[in-house]
Amino acid sequence: GLAPGADLLDIRIAGKEGVSDSYLLAQGIHAAIERGAGVINISMATYGDARPVAEAIAEAHRLGITVVAAVGNDAAGIKAWPAAYPGVVSVSGVDAEGHLAYFSNTGTPSLAAPSVGVPSAYHAEGESRLATGNGTSQATALVSGAAAAFRSRGLNAAEALIRNARPGAGKKQEIGAGVLFVPALGGYRGR
């Protein structure tokens, strides 16, 4: 809903059982690059650095692609990977009052976004459905949509996300630059 004109690429990064690994994630990032993505959303996290993922993200950055990743849902004081890589827009989660969500990792993310009670579309058993979900994955999807909206206005998405973030109830360690805010058309801060 934040970028209704954006084209979505759906790239599977998990096996049939829903389990993923660094190799599958790196393949997914390369597939997104090859298919012309401007923003790559990574709503998954791990506590292990992986060279194939680091190299795929570096390639995306070299091509000017904005990479947005969740910090994780373990209430840990660190960002999980790939959110921990330099240049990645890392996203923590807040509740409806702007407080850090009880499950959200911290580690000084780039910014925070709503992550509690977020309406989420999904497809199951041949039908489109809507559910309410919690997690930094939901927050990351919102930030990715905002990044697409900023890019559509010719702005550097990562910079615009930071410049337009609004103060929240958390500390910089918890919410980074603040809470996601997308101004009305024409009111963007950024270059």
Beta strands, then each sheet from edge to edge (+ up, - down):
strand 1: 39-42
strand 2: 66-70
strand 3: 89-94
strand 4: 111-114
strand 5: 118-124
strand 6: 127-133
sheet 1: 1+ 2+ 3+ 4+
sheet 2: 5+ 6-
end
